[in-house]
Amino acid sequence: MRRYTEIPFDVLPIDNDGYHIMIKGKINDKDANFIIDTGASQTVFDKTTINDFAEPTPVKHKKGVSASVGASDINITLSVIGKISFNDFNLFDYKGIIIDLSHINDSYRKFNLPVIHAIIGGDILKCYDAVINYRLKKLRLTPKKKPDASHSNNR
C-alpha cells in the first residue's frame, strides 16, 4: 500500500524566464487552484476569492509586517478553513492565513493564466515531507499518523 499521495501539477510559464507550479485541489469540496511556493513560510488564501468556497471562521486579525520578500504592512486574518483536499489527501480544520493575493492574480491575467485561490507554503510542505518531481510533474505529500496541532489530515 502506498503511504503517500502524488498530485499532478502544471508548470506555468511566467514572462519569458520564470515558472510557477500549480496544483488543482479543492477547498470545501469546490475546485481551487494552488501555487506551490517553497519560499513562502506559510500557506495563504486569497481574501477576494475565499468566500466563493465558504465563509471562513475568523480566528483573529493581525496587522504586521509580512515575512515575505518585498512585503510591507499587510492586514492578516487567521481563519479555520473546513477542508482542503488534493486527490485522496485531505486537511481538515486547517488554520490558514487570509491575505490579498490580487497582485498575483493581476499578473496572472496578463499572461492568460488561471486565477489562484491559495499558495501552499513551507508549513504544509515541511509537515507532509513534500517532494517536487519536475520530470514527472508530481508533488508527493506523505500523511502523518499524528499531525501536529495546526494540521489534521485524513480523518
Backbone torsions as a table, in degrees:
resi	resn	phi	psi	omega
1	MET	NA	134.9	-179.6
2	ARG	-73.3	136.6	-177.3
3	ARG	-101.2	9.1	-177.6
4	TYR	-139.5	167.4	175.6
5	THR	-114.5	132.8	173.6
6	GLU	-104.0	129.5	-177.6
7	ILE	-117.9	119.6	178.2
8	PRO	-66.2	147.8	176.4
9	PHE	-131.9	161.3	174.1
10	ASP	-107.0	143.5	174.2
11	VAL	-99.6	114.8	-177.0
12	LEU	-96.0	125.1	177.1
13	PRO	-74.6	130.3	177.7
14	ILE	-114.4	116.2	-176.1
15	ASP	57.4	-139.7	-177.9
16	ASN	-105.2	-6.4	-171.3
17	ASP	-140.4	17.3	-179.1
18	GLY	-140.2	167.2	-177.4
19	TYR	-144.8	149.5	169.4
20	HIS	-123.8	151.2	176.4
21	ILE	-100.9	126.3	178.3
22	MET	-120.7	131.9	172.3
23	ILE	-115.3	153.2	175.5
24	LYS	-101.2	137.9	178.8
25	GLY	-151.5	-157.8	179.8
26	LYS	-137.7	144.4	169.3
27	ILE	-117.4	118.1	-176.5
28	ASN	49.6	46.5	175.8
29	ASP	66.7	16.1	174.9
30	LYS	-114.4	139.3	-177.4
31	ASP	-56.4	137.1	-179.3
32	ALA	-146.6	153.3	177.2
33	ASN	-107.8	133.2	-178.0
34	PHE	-124.7	135.2	171.4
35	ILE	-94.7	139.0	173.9
36	ILE	-93.0	123.2	-179.0
37	ASP	-129.8	99.2	-178.2
38	THR	-67.3	-16.6	178.6
39	GLY	-91.3	-8.9	178.5
40	ALA	-83.8	131.6	-177.8
41	SER	-73.3	-32.2	-176.8
42	GLN	-135.3	158.1	176.2
43	THR	-78.5	136.0	-179.3
44	VAL	-131.8	153.7	-179.6
45	PHE	-120.8	146.2	-177.3
46	ASP	-75.0	124.6	-177.9
47	LYS	-67.8	-24.4	-179.5
48	THR	-74.5	-34.5	-174.8
49	THR	-107.3	-10.5	-174.3
50	ILE	-59.7	-33.6	-179.8
51	ASN	-69.8	-13.3	173.7
52	ASP	-69.4	-20.3	-175.8
53	PHE	-99.9	-31.2	178.5
54	ALA	161.7	155.5	176.8
55	GLU	-76.1	118.3	-179.6
56	PRO	-67.3	152.7	177.7
57	THR	-89.0	110.0	-177.7
58	PRO	-65.4	139.2	174.6
59	VAL	-101.3	-49.7	174.6
60	LYS	-168.1	161.8	175.5
61	HIS	-107.8	148.4	-177.3
62	LYS	-148.9	137.5	172.5
63	LYS	-114.5	129.0	-178.7
64	GLY	-171.9	-176.7	179.9
65	VAL	-88.4	127.3	178.0
66	SER	-72.2	151.3	178.5
67	ALA	-83.2	-1.2	-177.9
68	SER	-77.9	156.3	-179.0
69	VAL	-66.1	131.2	175.8
70	GLY	77.8	2.8	-178.7
71	ALA	-85.1	154.1	175.9
72	SER	-120.2	-162.1	178.4
73	ASP	-59.4	129.0	177.8
74	ILE	-136.4	153.1	174.7
75	ASN	-84.0	129.5	-178.2
76	ILE	-119.2	133.1	172.5
77	THR	-117.0	125.6	174.0
78	LEU	-93.0	127.9	-176.3
79	SER	-140.5	160.1	174.6
80	VAL	-96.1	121.6	177.3
81	ILE	-99.1	122.9	-173.2
82	GLY	-53.9	-53.5	-175.7
83	LYS	-151.7	133.8	172.6
84	ILE	-123.1	132.1	-178.9
85	SER	-139.9	146.0	174.9
86	PHE	-134.8	109.6	-174.5
87	ASN	52.6	-120.3	-178.7
88	ASP	-98.0	12.8	177.8
89	PHE	-98.5	124.3	-176.5
90	ASN	-128.1	142.0	170.2
91	LEU	-119.9	130.7	-179.5
92	PHE	-114.3	143.7	177.1
93	ASP	50.1	50.3	-178.2
94	TYR	-77.3	127.4	176.5
95	LYS	-84.1	103.1	-174.8
96	GLY	-114.3	165.6	179.2
97	ILE	-103.5	131.3	178.0
98	ILE	-106.3	121.0	177.4
99	ILE	-138.6	171.4	179.2
100	ASP	-81.7	114.2	177.2
101	LEU	-105.1	19.2	-175.9
102	SER	-62.0	-31.3	178.7
103	HIS	-62.9	-34.9	177.4
104	ILE	-71.3	-48.1	-178.6
105	ASN	-66.6	-31.3	174.5
106	ASP	-63.3	-43.5	177.5
107	SER	-65.1	-42.0	180.0
108	TYR	-61.9	-38.4	178.5
109	ARG	-59.0	-38.5	-179.9
110	LYS	-62.9	-27.6	-179.5
111	PHE	-102.3	10.9	-178.1
112	ASN	55.7	43.4	179.2
113	LEU	-104.3	160.8	-177.0
114	PRO	-68.8	158.6	175.1
115	VAL	-65.1	139.0	178.4
116	ILE	-104.4	128.3	-177.8
117	HIS	-98.6	-22.5	-178.2
118	ALA	-161.3	160.6	175.0
119	ILE	-120.9	123.1	177.1
120	ILE	-85.2	121.2	-176.7
121	GLY	-110.4	-170.1	-175.0
122	GLY	-59.6	-27.5	-179.9
123	ASP	-60.3	-48.0	178.7
124	ILE	-76.1	-42.5	-177.3
125	LEU	-60.2	-42.7	179.6
126	LYS	-72.5	-46.2	-176.2
127	CYS	-58.9	-34.5	-175.5
128	TYR	-111.3	26.5	173.2
129	ASP	46.2	53.6	-176.5
130	ALA	-62.6	140.9	173.0
131	VAL	-129.0	125.2	178.3
132	ILE	-103.3	119.8	179.7
133	ASN	-112.7	101.4	-178.2
134	TYR	-67.9	-34.6	-178.9
135	ARG	-62.8	-46.1	-179.9
136	LEU	-87.7	-9.5	-175.7
137	LYS	54.6	54.8	179.0
138	LYS	-138.4	141.4	172.1
139	LEU	-104.3	128.5	178.9
140	ARG	-106.8	128.3	174.3
141	LEU	-122.2	136.9	-179.3
142	THR	-111.2	112.4	178.7
143	PRO	-61.1	144.7	177.7
144	LYS	-92.3	145.4	175.4
145	LYS	-71.1	-36.7	179.2
146	LYS	-127.9	88.9	-178.8
147	PRO	-65.8	155.8	176.9
148	ASP	-71.5	176.1	-172.9
149	ALA	-62.9	-28.1	-175.7
150	SER	-88.5	-10.1	-179.7
151	HIS	-134.9	136.3	170.0
152	SER	-132.4	137.3	-176.1
153	ASN	-132.8	158.4	172.5
154	ASN	43.9	63.6	178.2
155	ARG	-51.3	NA	NA
